[in-house]
């Protein structure tokens, strides 16, 4: 195997689709296009004094970098806050979630974060869930918190029983969690910051119940809390009422063009930096790099996926670098994906309308559908909102896209 092939193996793994954390943040993070969002979130956390008003919804398309932003916020605030960060998909059954489950999970995760330093709080928790003692040996159980989490996630009967028993105990759980947060602040001289990722992946009916019908359960957590929030619920009329109780931060794809379709050179340079942090510049032609960046529409996950596919193809062809011929094949593959799944008869005219106007000039249900499946993307710059058709769908529909050649 040649050295060049080894380099493409390294690059391929550098472009693995995953949120940046730990060493990945140090090696690959690009500050420019996330700085404003992170500063807005941090400022809101710092200046909000009321613990019941300090809830922030982090909103954006799948693949826009929300999880990386949350990890960066956690990293930057860990010296000043007692950060408790977890993914909902790791500890909850995402097909069956209620706000009570989230509240109880927050309670358990905050308890876990203290180790054995706050034994009185562990006793409070045991008293709340003592009805589970037939299923979990509570007394002296060193894995009590993990056991409860596991059973809530995988055992339907246990989950339903917990909900039935605790529906009259919600106030007590909220009180105990608030008491625990105050004890942590007193012991560690840090306010508690809870970060919950992946709630944006909840199905529409579940998300509406959690954030609209049962929002009061989440609001009463006396801690700073960041939630990822589903984009489809952002477009629901009830979101206006949520703004009275939650702050929100929208994470836009990177704006390669502004509302007037003028190219944004700084955005291009930022995405170029993202790529060249993970692959040597001598391994990719400038034209190939340009082609992949503009074909992504500024959606980070797509760009990273394009680059990983290009590294794989370069490895298989045993070439010296990624050129335009390789990237054309990669993008055509994604164009074919869009061609296969897109409902041309129902939505083509609506896509063409969005392409021409960049405004919300189609019916609401169609807009939500097209956003959900990344057929169109919502962009923001200086509080101006506009919509763009994903470049791969533009090509599938043979719409004239932006000229970057």
C-alpha positions in Angstrom: 0.0 0.0 0.0 1.4 3.4 -0.9 1.9 6.2 1.5 -0.6 8.3 -0.4 -3.2 5.6 0.3 -2.4 5.7 4.0 -3.0 9.5 3.9 -6.4 9.0 2.3 -7.3 6.4 5.0 -6.5 9.0 7.7 -8.5 11.7 5.9 -11.4 9.4 5.4 -11.6 8.8 9.2 -11.1 12.5 9.9 -14.3 13.1 8.0 -16.4 10.6 10.0 -19.8 12.0 10.5 -20.0 12.7 14.2 -20.3 15.8 16.5 -16.9 17.2 17.5 -15.9 16.7 21.1 -12.8 16.3 23.2 -9.7 16.1 21.0 -11.9 16.5 17.9 -12.8 20.0 19.0 -9.2 20.9 19.4 -8.1 19.4 16.1 -11.0 20.2 13.7 -13.2 23.0 15.2 -13.7 26.1 13.1 -14.8 29.1 15.2 -15.9 31.6 12.5 -19.3 30.3 11.6 -20.4 29.2 15.1 -19.0 32.0 17.2 -22.1 34.2 17.2 -24.4 31.3 18.1 -22.1 30.2 20.9 -21.7 33.7 22.3 -25.5 34.2 22.2 -26.1 31.0 24.2 -23.4 31.8 26.7 -24.6 35.3 27.2 -28.2 34.2 27.8 -26.9 31.6 30.4 -24.8 34.2 32.1 -27.4 37.0 32.4 -30.5 35.0 33.2 -30.9 35.1 37.0 -34.2 33.2 37.4 -33.5 29.5 37.3 -37.0 28.8 36.0 -36.5 31.2 33.1 -33.1 29.9 31.9 -34.2 27.3 29.4 -32.8 27.6 25.8 -34.1 25.8 22.8 -31.3 25.1 20.2 -32.9 24.8 16.8 -31.7 24.0 13.3 -31.6 21.5 10.4 -30.2 18.0 10.9 -26.5 18.3 10.2 -26.1 22.0 10.9 -23.7 21.5 13.8 -26.0 21.8 16.8 -24.3 18.9 18.8 -20.9 20.3 18.2 -22.0 23.8 19.3 -23.5 22.2 22.5 -20.2 20.4 23.1 -18.2 23.6 22.6 -20.5 25.5 25.0 -20.0 22.8 27.6 -16.2 23.0 27.1 -16.1 26.7 27.5 -18.3 26.9 30.5 -17.0 23.9 32.5 -14.8 26.1 34.7 -17.7 28.3 35.8 -20.7 25.8 35.7 -21.3 22.3 36.9 -22.1 20.9 33.4 -24.2 17.8 33.1 -24.4 16.9 29.4 -26.1 13.8 27.9 -27.9 12.6 24.7 -31.6 11.8 25.0 -31.2 9.0 22.5 -28.6 7.3 24.8 -30.9 7.2 27.9 -34.5 7.4 26.6 -36.6 5.3 24.3 -37.0 7.9 21.6 -40.2 6.3 20.3 -41.9 6.8 23.6 -41.0 9.9 25.5 -42.9 12.1 28.0 -41.7 15.2 29.8 -41.8 13.3 33.1 -39.2 10.9 31.6 -37.0 13.9 30.8 -37.4 15.4 34.2 -36.6 12.1 36.0 -33.6 11.5 33.6 -32.3 15.0 34.4 -32.6 14.2 38.1 -30.7 10.9 37.7 -28.0 12.5 35.5 -27.4 15.3 37.9 -27.1 12.8 40.8 -24.6 10.7 38.8 -22.5 13.8 38.2 -21.9 14.4 41.9 -20.4 10.9 42.5 -20.9 10.0 46.2 -20.4 13.5 47.5 -24.1 14.2 48.1 -25.4 11.0 49.8 -28.5 12.8 51.3 -29.7 13.5 47.7 -29.3 9.8 46.8 -31.6 9.0 49.8 -34.1 11.5 48.5 -34.1 9.8 45.1 -34.5 6.4 46.7 -37.6 7.6 48.5 -39.1 8.9 45.2 -38.7 5.6 43.5 -39.2 3.2 46.4 -42.2 1.6 44.6 -39.6 0.1 42.2 -37.9 -1.9 45.0 -39.5 -5.2 43.8 -37.8 -4.8 40.4 -34.6 -3.1 41.6 -32.9 -3.9 44.9 -32.7 -0.3 46.1 -31.0 -0.8 49.5 -27.3 -0.7 49.1 -27.5 -1.0 45.3 -24.3 0.6 43.9 -25.7 0.7 40.4 -29.1 2.1 41.3 -29.1 5.1 39.0 -27.8 3.1 36.0 -30.4 0.4 36.7 -33.3 2.8 36.8 -32.1 4.5 33.5 -31.8 1.2 31.8 -35.2 -0.1 32.9 -36.9 3.2 31.8 -35.3 2.9 28.4 -35.9 -0.7 27.5 -38.8 -2.0 29.7 -42.2 -0.8 28.6 -44.0 -2.1 31.7 -41.5 -0.4 34.0 -41.7 2.8 32.1 -45.5 2.9 32.3 -45.5 2.0 35.9 -43.0 4.7 36.8 -45.1 7.3 35.0 -48.3 6.0 36.7 -46.7 6.2 40.2 -44.9 9.5 39.7 -47.6 11.6 38.0 -48.6 12.7 41.5 -45.0 13.2 42.5 -43.9 15.6 39.8 -43.7 18.5 42.3 -41.6 16.4 44.6 -39.2 15.5 41.8 -38.9 19.1 40.8 -38.3 20.1 44.4 -35.7 17.4 44.9 -33.9 18.3 41.7 -33.9 22.0 42.6 -32.6 21.2 46.1 -29.9 19.1 44.6 -28.8 21.9 42.2 -28.6 24.3 45.2 -26.5 21.8 47.1 -24.2 21.4 44.1 -23.8 25.2 43.9 -23.1 25.4 47.6 -20.6 22.5 47.5 -18.8 23.3 44.2 -19.5 27.1 44.0 -20.9 26.5 40.5 -24.4 26.8 39.1 -25.8 23.6 37.3 -26.0 23.7 33.6 -27.9 20.7 32.0 -27.4 20.1 28.3 -29.8 17.6 26.6 -28.9 16.7 23.0 -31.0 14.8 20.4 -34.5 15.9 21.5 -34.7 17.5 18.1 -35.0 13.9 16.8 -38.4 13.3 18.5 -41.3 12.4 16.2 -43.7 15.3 15.7 -46.5 13.9 17.9 -44.1 13.1 20.7 -42.3 16.5 20.4 -45.6 18.4 20.5 -46.6 16.6 23.7 -43.2 17.2 25.4 -42.8 20.8 24.4 -46.3 22.1 24.1 -48.7 20.1 26.3 -46.2 19.2 29.0 -43.8 22.1 28.8 -44.6 23.2 32.4 -42.8 20.1 33.7 -39.6 21.2 32.0 -39.8 24.9 32.8 -39.9 24.2 36.6 -36.4 22.6 36.6 -34.4 25.1 38.7 -31.2 25.0 36.6 -29.9 26.3 33.4 -31.0 23.9 30.7 -30.2 23.6 26.9 -32.5 21.5 24.8 -32.2 20.7 21.1 -35.6 21.3 19.6 -37.2 19.9 16.5 -37.3 22.2 13.5 -40.8 21.1 12.6 -42.1 22.4 16.0 -40.4 25.7 15.3 -43.0 26.2 12.6 -45.9 25.3 14.8 -48.2 28.2 15.9 -47.8 27.2 19.5 -44.1 28.1 19.3 -45.1 31.8 19.9 -46.4 30.8 23.3 -43.2 28.9 24.1 -41.2 32.1 23.6 -42.8 33.4 26.9 -41.1 30.6 28.7 -38.0 29.5 26.7 -35.2 31.4 25.0 -34.2 30.1 21.6 -31.2 30.0 19.3 -31.5 29.1 15.6 -28.4 27.6 14.0 -28.3 28.4 10.3 -26.4 26.5 7.6 -23.4 28.4 6.5 -24.5 31.2 4.3 -22.6 30.8 1.0 -24.9 33.4 -0.5 -26.9 36.2 1.0 -30.6 37.0 0.4 -29.7 38.9 -2.8 -27.8 35.8 -4.1 -24.4 37.6 -3.6 -21.6 35.1 -2.9 -20.2 35.3 0.7 -16.4 34.8 0.3 -15.8 34.6 4.1 -18.3 31.7 4.4 -16.5 29.9 1.6 -13.2 30.4 3.3 -14.6 29.1 6.6 -15.8 25.9 4.9 -12.5 25.5 3.1 -10.7 25.8 6.5 -13.0 23.1 7.8 -11.9 20.7 5.0 -8.2 21.6 5.2 -8.1 20.9 8.9 -8.9 17.3 8.1 -7.0 16.7 4.9 -3.7 18.0 3.4 -4.3 20.7 0.8 -2.1 18.8 -1.6 -4.6 16.0 -1.7 -7.5 17.9 -3.2 -7.7 20.3 -6.2 -9.1 23.8 -5.6 -11.8 23.2 -8.2 -12.8 19.9 -6.6 -12.9 21.6 -3.1 -15.0 24.4 -4.5 -17.4 22.0 -6.2 -18.1 20.1 -2.9 -18.5 23.2 -0.8 -21.1 24.8 -3.0 -22.9 21.5 -3.6 -23.4 21.2 0.2 -25.5 24.3 0.5 -23.5 25.2 3.6 -24.9 22.2 5.5 -22.0 20.8 7.4 -23.0 17.2 7.6 -23.4 17.0 3.8 -20.0 18.6 3.2 -18.3 16.2 5.6 -20.1 13.3 3.9 -19.1 14.5 0.5 -15.5 14.7 1.6 -15.5 11.2 3.2 -17.0 9.8 0.0 -14.3 11.5 -2.1 -11.5 10.2 0.1 -12.9 6.6 -0.3 -13.1 7.0 -4.1 -9.6 8.5 -4.3 -8.3 5.5 -2.2 -10.1 3.0 -4.4 -8.8 4.6 -7.6 -5.3 4.9 -6.1 -4.9 8.5 -7.4 -2.6 11.3 -6.1 -5.4 13.7 -5.2 -9.1 14.3 -5.3 -10.0 16.1 -8.6 -13.1 17.5 -10.2 -13.8 14.2 -11.9 -14.1 12.5 -8.5 -16.3 15.1 -7.0 -18.7 15.2 -10.0 -19.3 11.5 -9.4 -19.8 12.0 -5.7 -22.3 14.8 -6.2 -24.2 12.9 -8.9 -24.7 10.1 -6.4 -26.4 12.5 -4.0 -28.4 14.1 -6.9 -29.6 10.6 -7.7 -30.7 10.2 -4.1 -32.8 13.3 -4.3 -34.2 12.3 -7.7 -35.3 8.9 -6.2 -37.1 10.2 -3.2 -38.5 13.6 -4.3 -42.2 13.8 -5.2 -41.8 15.8 -8.5 -45.6 16.0 -9.2 -46.6 17.4 -5.9 -43.7 19.6 -5.0 -41.7 20.7 -8.1 -43.6 23.9 -8.7 -43.3 24.8 -5.0 -39.6 24.2 -5.0 -39.3 26.5 -8.1 -41.3 29.2 -6.3 -38.9 29.0 -3.3 -36.0 29.1 -5.7 -37.2 32.3 -7.4 -38.5 34.2 -4.3 -36.3 32.9 -1.4 -39.4 33.6 0.6 -42.2 31.6 2.3 -44.5 31.7 -0.8 -45.9 28.2 -0.5 -48.4 26.5 1.9 -47.3 25.9 5.4 -47.5 22.1 5.4 -45.4 21.8 2.3 -42.8 24.2 3.7 -42.4 22.1 6.8 -42.2 18.9 4.8 -39.5 20.3 2.5 -37.5 21.6 5.4 -37.7 18.4 7.3 -36.3 16.4 4.5 -33.6 19.0 3.6 -35.1 19.7 0.2 -35.0 23.4 1.2 -32.8 25.1 3.8 -33.6 28.0 6.1 -30.8 30.6 6.3 -30.3 33.6 8.6 -28.0 36.6 8.5 -28.4 39.7 10.5 -31.9 38.6 11.5 -32.9 38.3 7.8 -34.6 35.0 7.0 -34.7 33.4 3.6 -34.9 29.9 2.0 -32.7 28.1 -0.5 -33.2 24.9 -2.4 -30.5 22.3 -1.7 -28.0 22.4 -4.5 -28.3 18.6 -5.1 -32.1 19.0 -5.6 -31.6 22.0 -7.9 -29.5 19.7 -10.1 -32.0 16.9 -9.9 -34.8 19.3 -11.0 -32.5 20.9 -13.5 -33.0 24.3 -11.9 -30.2 26.8 -12.6 -28.3 27.1 -9.3 -25.8 29.6 -8.2 -22.8 30.0 -10.5 -19.6 29.1 -8.8 -17.6 27.8 -11.8 
